[in-house]
Amino acid sequence: MYDLDKIRADFPILSREVNGKPLTYLDNGASAQKPQVVIDAITKAYAEEYSNVHRGLHFLSNLATEKYEAVRGIIARFLNAGDENTIVLNSGTTEGINLVAYGWAMPRFEAGDEIVLSVMEHHANIVPWHFLRERQGVVLKWVDTEADGSLDPQKVIDAIGPKTKLVAVTQCSNVLGTVVDVKAITQGAHAKGVPVLVDGSQGAVHMPVNVQDIGCDFYAITGHKLYGPSGSGAIYIKPERMAEMRPFIGGGDMIKEVSKEGIIYNDPPMKFEAGTPGIVQTIGLGVALEYMMALGMDNIAKHEGCLRDYAMQRLTGLNWINVQGQAPGKAAIFSFTMEGAAHAHDISTILDKKGVAVRAGHHCAGPLMDHLGVSATCRASFGLYNTKEEVDTLVDALELAHELFA
Ligand SMILES: Cc1ncc(COP(=O)(O)O)c(C=O)c1O
């Protein structure tokens, strides 16, 4: 049973007011709020269990190392990765994808080699590939979304040619909410001998993930969207790909020995984790993932599916709102524009006066904005604690904005 009142009570910030109104937090796509168990774990880690990890032989260092390293196993369980050594801990998806770009792709790709991307990728899954285009002459091949915002897996597979070296695709669009059949894409790409990177920043938040079933080579997550601390995250890397990778950032922890003559690297995955990591952030992420798994990812998906259906019905009922992206089975993420030329920033400012937090702008998805022919949208993105009443509050606030701008 999904006890929404109890779940909401777990998140202290949800009971605060904003501009004299109860907070309606619909900016989960940007970053999610944190349950008390995560806040407590962070406090405890600093107050009672803090030291640097992997280095000392003293009690606190061992304790912190134990807590930190346990998170690798939690993430492996959360992603159904099987072996926890497939998990590289980091600060989030941006770092994870850059590791793949610098550590795996850069030494292997040559001028004329291609990377296939969907047009709805987040900049974190675009800019590192543009670096390869600028520096090495790699070619980016873009696959458009359909009119309803869906991505046809076959079109992605068809875009793979003899020069394609990687497919990099999101599992869930942070703008349209479109859920992508990354398993079908992976099967098609692998049949052509091409590895697949999945950006799981949004996907892992909204649905159960099984990276072994998807079969992808890389799967990146970011902790702050998963109800955990910012500055935490991980990337799953298939052992075959990890064996091909060279380290990206050099420093302490990723080595076994350093001498004037050379270095001996640490074993993977630590070979790819240089310097003092986000110790407490990672510990907090572990607690957040345990929290989500205790609620049940299927239950979260089911609850958010009800919110999606209700929000879709209410928003499409407003004939002056244009909802971008209506793909079947999408996540509860709604980007929209308003007729009457009100800018997304103006709409979000009015909503804020009513305590409703949404995001306005390009959502770090420039190519998608170009494809849609808009410069900005408002985005309401729902999370595991949101309610149908909050959908109503959003619609009431939009009606007010429409009255003001119409
Ligand atoms: C789909 C997607 N990919 C990547 C990112 C980047 O995540 P981070 O900034 O946490 O590295 C985001 C964050 O908005 C996202 O929504």
The ligand as a Gaussian input file, in Angstrom:
#p B3LYP/6-31G(d) Opt

LIG

0 1
 C       18.369000      13.457000     -18.723000
 C       19.465000      14.122000     -17.923000
 N       20.729000      13.803000     -18.182000
 C       21.750000      14.350000     -17.493000
 C       21.527000      15.269000     -16.499000
 C       22.704000      15.854000     -15.777000
 O       22.735000      15.464000     -14.458000
 P       23.799000      16.103000     -13.469000
 O       23.785000      17.585000     -13.706000
 O       23.320000      15.740000     -12.135000
 O       25.116000      15.517000     -13.788000
 C       20.225000      15.657000     -16.206000
 C       19.943000      16.693000     -15.197000
 O       19.080000      17.536000     -15.376000
 C       19.158000      15.057000     -16.944000
 O       17.889000      15.383000     -16.709000

